[in-house]
Amino acid sequence: QVQLVESGGGSVEAGGSMRLSCQASGDIYSIHVMGWYRQAPQKQRELVAVISTADNINYGGYVQGRFTISRADAKYTVNLQMNNLQPDDTAVYYCTIIQQGNDFWGPGTQVTVSS
């Protein structure tokens, strides 16, 4: 089993910044991908950013240099620094770990950006 604990989130005004963190525990394989997806009301879940154990990174196309994903010093922890947030970034952000063909998800954390 894998557990994911998310922290961060909340409300911010447009142009502001926020950092999300996610720590995974349990049966973690040495090769995996961790990161974040998001889901806005009445929209499909979409990629925000993921990072592999080889430090390969993929961002959603709308990120456009505003977000940065990184691995923290703590084991199996990733951070997502989000800058210049816009109202369209309002969504529930879900942490995920993908390994051995399986994906695990955190409960999600709400990010609300007001104009």
C-alpha positions in Angstrom: 0.0 0.0 0.0 1.0 3.6 -0.6 -0.1 6.6 1.3 0.2 10.2 0.1 0.1 13.2 2.4 -0.5 16.6 0.7 0.1 20.0 2.3 -0.2 23.5 1.2 -3.2 24.9 -0.8 -5.6 27.5 0.3 -6.6 30.9 -1.2 -4.5 33.5 -2.9 -5.1 36.5 -5.0 -4.2 36.6 -8.7 -0.5 37.0 -9.3 0.3 35.4 -5.9 2.3 32.3 -5.2 1.7 29.1 -3.3 3.7 25.9 -2.6 2.3 22.4 -2.4 4.1 19.5 -0.9 3.5 15.8 -1.1 5.1 13.0 0.9 4.7 9.3 -0.1 5.1 6.4 2.3 4.6 2.7 2.2 5.6 0.3 -0.6 7.6 2.7 -2.7 9.6 1.3 -5.6 13.0 2.8 -6.4 11.8 3.7 -9.8 8.6 5.8 -9.9 7.1 9.1 -11.0 5.6 11.6 -8.5 3.8 14.8 -9.1 0.5 16.6 -9.4 -2.7 16.7 -11.4 -5.6 19.0 -10.9 -9.3 19.0 -11.5 -11.5 22.1 -11.8 -15.3 21.9 -11.4 -16.9 20.2 -14.4 -13.5 19.6 -16.1 -11.3 16.6 -16.6 -8.3 15.9 -14.4 -5.2 17.3 -16.1 -1.5 17.1 -15.6 0.2 19.9 -13.7 3.7 18.5 -13.3 5.5 15.2 -12.6 9.0 14.2 -11.9 10.6 10.8 -12.3 13.3 9.2 -10.2 15.6 10.0 -13.1 14.6 13.7 -12.7 12.7 13.8 -16.0 10.1 16.4 -15.7 6.8 17.0 -17.6 4.6 20.1 -17.1 1.1 20.8 -18.3 1.1 23.0 -21.4 -0.6 25.9 -19.5 2.1 26.1 -16.9 4.3 28.2 -19.2 7.2 28.6 -16.7 5.0 29.6 -13.8 5.3 26.3 -11.8 8.4 24.4 -10.7 8.4 20.8 -9.4 11.3 19.6 -7.4 12.3 16.8 -5.1 12.7 17.7 -1.4 15.4 16.5 0.9 12.9 14.3 2.7 12.5 10.9 1.1 9.7 10.5 -1.4 8.7 14.1 -1.1 8.0 16.5 -4.0 7.3 20.2 -3.9 5.4 22.3 -6.4 6.1 26.0 -6.4 3.4 27.9 -8.2 4.0 31.5 -9.1 1.8 34.1 -10.9 -1.3 32.1 -10.1 -4.4 33.0 -12.1 -8.1 32.4 -11.5 -8.0 29.6 -14.1 -5.6 27.7 -11.8 -8.4 27.3 -9.2 -8.9 23.5 -8.8 -8.4 20.6 -6.5 -4.7 19.5 -6.8 -4.0 15.8 -6.4 -0.7 14.3 -5.6 0.1 11.0 -7.4 2.8 8.4 -7.5 3.0 6.0 -10.4 5.0 2.8 -10.2 5.0 -0.7 -11.6 1.9 0.2 -13.7 -0.1 1.3 -10.7 -1.1 4.8 -9.7 -1.9 6.1 -6.2 -3.6 9.3 -5.4 -3.8 11.7 -2.4 -7.1 13.1 -1.2 -6.5 16.4 -2.9 -6.0 19.9 -1.7 -8.0 22.9 -2.8 -6.3 25.9 -4.5 -8.5 28.9 -5.0 -7.2 32.0 -6.9 -9.3 35.1 -6.7 -9.2 37.9 -9.2 
